[in-house]
């Protein structure tokens, strides 16, 4: 499929989400080499789950499709899955020499620019590219204004709109020390 056809499918899914009262006008398609791997639609109103955005739904479905055997890091299918380790990209600031493949080699097509939560999921899933149809201004114009979140993240913790503070670093340090000392950790 062409990029136009993939975006058309993402927008068709967005319209279907609205028409069926599942959620906002957001659809997403994850593709590899022009072939659809997974689709997602906003299902916040259907599920009551505020994280049920189209991008998150598509990422979760792509992982299910690619990990048909439900591999874990201890499983013989690991090297065929999204958990297979690959070398870090050249120029990456990553301190680990390898990371789990995740969705490397794939792209996501979305009806609207991803919100900060979805954009974080795109980074974590290692998608190669994001293509969107409607920008932040258009999205804000229909009542989905995420610009304030992008702005809030740039502020010092004490100046954010939601109270955020560190407490009991000693407890967190124990969990971090356990990970750091794990000789067979699987970086993802």
C-alpha positions as a Markdown table, in Angstrom:
| # | Residue | x | y | z |
|---|---|---|---|---|
| 1 | Unk | 0.0 | 0.0 | 0.0 |
| 2 | Unk | 1.1 | 3.6 | -0.6 |
| 3 | Unk | 1.5 | 6.1 | 2.1 |
| 4 | Unk | -1.8 | 7.8 | 0.9 |
| 5 | Unk | -3.6 | 4.4 | 1.2 |
| 6 | Unk | -2.2 | 3.8 | 4.7 |
| 7 | Unk | -3.3 | 7.3 | 5.8 |
| 8 | Unk | -6.7 | 6.8 | 4.2 |
| 9 | Unk | -7.1 | 3.6 | 6.3 |
| 10 | Unk | -6.1 | 5.4 | 9.5 |
| 11 | Unk | -8.7 | 8.2 | 8.8 |
| 12 | Unk | -11.3 | 5.6 | 7.9 |
| 13 | Unk | -10.8 | 4.0 | 11.3 |
| 14 | Unk | -11.1 | 7.4 | 13.0 |
| 15 | Unk | -14.4 | 8.1 | 11.3 |
| 16 | Unk | -15.6 | 4.6 | 12.3 |
| 17 | Unk | -14.6 | 5.3 | 15.9 |
| 18 | Unk | -16.8 | 8.4 | 16.0 |
| 19 | Unk | -19.7 | 6.9 | 14.1 |
| 20 | Unk | -19.8 | 3.9 | 16.5 |
| 21 | Unk | -19.4 | 6.1 | 19.6 |
| 22 | Unk | -16.2 | 4.3 | 20.6 |
| 23 | Unk | -14.2 | 7.5 | 21.0 |
| 24 | Unk | -12.6 | 10.5 | 19.4 |
| 25 | Unk | -11.7 | 10.9 | 15.7 |
| 26 | Unk | -8.4 | 9.0 | 15.9 |
| 27 | Unk | -7.3 | 6.0 | 13.9 |
| 28 | Unk | -3.9 | 4.5 | 13.5 |
| 29 | Unk | -2.2 | 2.0 | 11.2 |
| 30 | Unk | 1.2 | 0.4 | 11.8 |
| 31 | Unk | 2.9 | -0.8 | 8.5 |
| 32 | Unk | 6.1 | -2.5 | 7.4 |
| 33 | Unk | 7.1 | -2.1 | 3.8 |
| 34 | Unk | 3.6 | -0.9 | 2.8 |
| 35 | Unk | 1.8 | -3.8 | 4.5 |
| 36 | Unk | -0.5 | -3.2 | 7.4 |
| 37 | Unk | 0.7 | -5.0 | 10.6 |
| 38 | Unk | -2.0 | -3.7 | 12.9 |
| 39 | Unk | -4.8 | -1.2 | 13.2 |
| 40 | Unk | -6.0 | 0.9 | 16.2 |
| 41 | Unk | -8.9 | 3.2 | 17.0 |
| 42 | Unk | -9.7 | 5.5 | 19.8 |
| 43 | Unk | -11.8 | 3.4 | 22.2 |
| 44 | Unk | -11.9 | 5.7 | 25.2 |
| 45 | Unk | -15.7 | 6.0 | 25.3 |
| 46 | Unk | -16.1 | 2.3 | 24.6 |
| 47 | Unk | -13.9 | 1.2 | 27.4 |
| 48 | Unk | -13.6 | 4.1 | 29.8 |
| 49 | Unk | -9.8 | 3.6 | 29.6 |
| 50 | Unk | -8.2 | 7.0 | 29.1 |
| 51 | Unk | -5.1 | 5.2 | 27.6 |
| 52 | Unk | -7.2 | 3.5 | 24.8 |
| 53 | Unk | -5.9 | 5.9 | 22.2 |
| 54 | Unk | -5.6 | 4.7 | 18.6 |
| 55 | Unk | -1.8 | 4.7 | 18.6 |
| 56 | Unk | -1.6 | 2.7 | 21.9 |
| 57 | Unk | -4.2 | 0.2 | 20.6 |
| 58 | Unk | -2.3 | -0.2 | 17.3 |
| 59 | Unk | 1.0 | -0.8 | 19.1 |
| 60 | Unk | -0.6 | -3.4 | 21.4 |
| 61 | Unk | -2.1 | -5.2 | 18.5 |
| 62 | Unk | 1.2 | -5.1 | 16.5 |
| 63 | Unk | 3.0 | -6.7 | 19.4 |
| 64 | Unk | 0.3 | -9.4 | 19.6 |
| 65 | Unk | 0.6 | -10.1 | 15.9 |
| 66 | Unk | 4.4 | -10.2 | 15.9 |
| 67 | Unk | 4.5 | -12.3 | 19.1 |
| 68 | Unk | 2.0 | -14.9 | 18.1 |
| 69 | Unk | 3.8 | -17.4 | 20.3 |
| 70 | Unk | 3.6 | -15.0 | 23.3 |
| 71 | Unk | 7.4 | -15.3 | 23.8 |
| 72 | Unk | 9.1 | -14.2 | 26.9 |
| 73 | Unk | 12.8 | -13.5 | 27.3 |
| 74 | Unk | 13.3 | -17.1 | 28.6 |
| 75 | Unk | 11.5 | -18.6 | 25.6 |
| 76 | Unk | 12.9 | -20.3 | 22.6 |
| 77 | Unk | 10.8 | -17.9 | 20.4 |
| 78 | Unk | 12.5 | -14.8 | 21.8 |
| 79 | Unk | 14.8 | -14.2 | 18.8 |
| 80 | Unk | 11.8 | -14.2 | 16.5 |
| 81 | Unk | 9.9 | -11.7 | 18.6 |
| 82 | Unk | 9.9 | -8.0 | 19.4 |
| 83 | Unk | 12.1 | -8.9 | 22.3 |
| 84 | Unk | 15.0 | -10.0 | 20.1 |
| 85 | Unk | 18.1 | -7.9 | 20.8 |
| 86 | Unk | 19.5 | -5.7 | 18.1 |
| 87 | Unk | 22.5 | -3.4 | 18.1 |
| 88 | Unk | 21.9 | 0.2 | 19.1 |
| 89 | Unk | 21.7 | 2.6 | 16.1 |
| 90 | Unk | 24.8 | 4.4 | 15.2 |
| 91 | Unk | 24.9 | 7.8 | 17.0 |
| 92 | Unk | 22.4 | 6.8 | 19.6 |
| 93 | Unk | 23.0 | 8.2 | 23.1 |
| 94 | Unk | 21.9 | 4.9 | 24.6 |
| 95 | Unk | 24.3 | 3.4 | 27.1 |
| 96 | Unk | 23.4 | -0.2 | 26.3 |
| 97 | Unk | 25.0 | -1.8 | 23.2 |
| 98 | Unk | 21.8 | -3.7 | 22.4 |
| 99 | Unk | 18.0 | -3.2 | 23.0 |
| 100 | Unk | 14.9 | -5.2 | 22.2 |
| 101 | Unk | 13.8 | -4.8 | 18.6 |
| 102 | Unk | 10.2 | -3.8 | 19.5 |
| 103 | Unk | 8.7 | -2.3 | 16.3 |
| 104 | Unk | 11.9 | -1.2 | 14.6 |
| 105 | Unk | 11.4 | -1.2 | 10.8 |
| 106 | Unk | 7.8 | -0.1 | 11.0 |
| 107 | Unk | 5.9 | 3.2 | 10.6 |
| 108 | Unk | 2.7 | 4.5 | 12.1 |
| 109 | Unk | 0.1 | 6.5 | 10.2 |
| 110 | Unk | -2.3 | 8.5 | 12.4 |
| 111 | Unk | -5.4 | 10.6 | 11.7 |
| 112 | Unk | -4.1 | 13.3 | 14.2 |
| 113 | Unk | -0.7 | 14.3 | 15.6 |
| 114 | Unk | 0.0 | 12.0 | 18.6 |
| 115 | Unk | -0.6 | 13.3 | 22.1 |
| 116 | Unk | 2.4 | 13.2 | 24.5 |
| 117 | Unk | 1.4 | 9.8 | 25.9 |
| 118 | Unk | 1.2 | 8.3 | 22.4 |
| 119 | Unk | 4.4 | 10.0 | 21.3 |
| 120 | Unk | 6.2 | 8.4 | 24.2 |
| 121 | Unk | 4.8 | 5.0 | 23.3 |
| 122 | Unk | 6.1 | 5.6 | 19.7 |
| 123 | Unk | 9.6 | 6.2 | 21.1 |
| 124 | Unk | 9.4 | 3.2 | 23.4 |
| 125 | Unk | 8.2 | 0.9 | 20.7 |
| 126 | Unk | 11.0 | 2.2 | 18.4 |
| 127 | Unk | 8.8 | 2.9 | 15.4 |
| 128 | Unk | 10.9 | 4.4 | 12.6 |
| 129 | Unk | 8.4 | 7.2 | 11.6 |
| 130 | Unk | 5.2 | 8.9 | 12.4 |
| 131 | Unk | 2.9 | 10.3 | 9.7 |
| 132 | Unk | -0.2 | 12.3 | 10.7 |
| 133 | Unk | -3.1 | 13.9 | 8.9 |
| 134 | Unk | -4.3 | 16.6 | 11.3 |
| 135 | Unk | -1.9 | 18.9 | 13.2 |
| 136 | Unk | -2.0 | 20.2 | 16.8 |
| 137 | Unk | -4.0 | 23.3 | 15.8 |
| 138 | Unk | -6.7 | 21.3 | 14.0 |
| 139 | Unk | -6.8 | 18.8 | 16.9 |
| 140 | Unk | -7.1 | 21.7 | 19.4 |
| 141 | Unk | -9.9 | 23.2 | 17.3 |
| 142 | Unk | -12.1 | 20.2 | 17.9 |
| 143 | Unk | -11.5 | 20.1 | 21.7 |
| 144 | Unk | -8.5 | 17.8 | 22.0 |
| 145 | Unk | -5.8 | 20.3 | 23.1 |
| 146 | Unk | -2.5 | 18.6 | 24.0 |
| 147 | Unk | -0.2 | 21.6 | 23.5 |
| 148 | Unk | -0.4 | 22.4 | 27.3 |
| 149 | Unk | 1.1 | 18.9 | 28.1 |
| 150 | Unk | 4.0 | 19.4 | 25.7 |
| 151 | Unk | 4.6 | 22.8 | 27.3 |
| 152 | Unk | 4.2 | 21.5 | 30.9 |
| 153 | Unk | 6.8 | 18.8 | 30.4 |
| 154 | Unk | 9.4 | 21.5 | 29.7 |
| 155 | Unk | 8.9 | 23.2 | 33.1 |
| 156 | Unk | 10.8 | 22.3 | 36.2 |
| 157 | Unk | 9.0 | 19.7 | 38.4 |
| 158 | Unk | 8.0 | 22.3 | 41.0 |
| 159 | Unk | 6.3 | 24.4 | 38.3 |
| 160 | Unk | 4.2 | 21.7 | 36.7 |
| 161 | Unk | 0.4 | 21.8 | 36.7 |
| 162 | Unk | 0.3 | 18.4 | 38.5 |
| 163 | Unk | 2.1 | 18.1 | 41.8 |
| 164 | Unk | 5.2 | 15.9 | 41.3 |
| 165 | Unk | 7.8 | 15.3 | 43.9 |
| 166 | Unk | 10.3 | 12.7 | 44.9 |
| 167 | Unk | 9.7 | 10.8 | 48.2 |
| 168 | Unk | 11.6 | 7.9 | 49.7 |
| 169 | Unk | 14.4 | 7.6 | 47.2 |
| 170 | Unk | 15.9 | 4.8 | 49.3 |
| 171 | Unk | 13.0 | 2.5 | 48.3 |
| 172 | Unk | 13.4 | 3.3 | 44.7 |
| 173 | Unk | 17.2 | 2.8 | 45.0 |
| 174 | Unk | 16.6 | -0.9 | 46.1 |
| 175 | Unk | 14.6 | -1.7 | 43.0 |
| 176 | Unk | 17.2 | 0.1 | 40.8 |
| 177 | Unk | 20.1 | -1.7 | 42.5 |
| 178 | Unk | 18.3 | -5.1 | 41.9 |
| 179 | Unk | 18.1 | -4.3 | 38.1 |
| 180 | Unk | 21.7 | -3.0 | 38.0 |
| 181 | Unk | 23.0 | -6.1 | 39.6 |
| 182 | Unk | 21.1 | -8.5 | 37.4 |
| 183 | Unk | 23.7 | -10.3 | 35.3 |
| 184 | Unk | 21.2 | -11.5 | 32.7 |
| 185 | Unk | 19.1 | -8.3 | 32.3 |
| 186 | Unk | 17.3 | -7.9 | 29.0 |
| 187 | Unk | 17.3 | -4.2 | 27.9 |
| 188 | Unk | 14.1 | -3.2 | 26.3 |
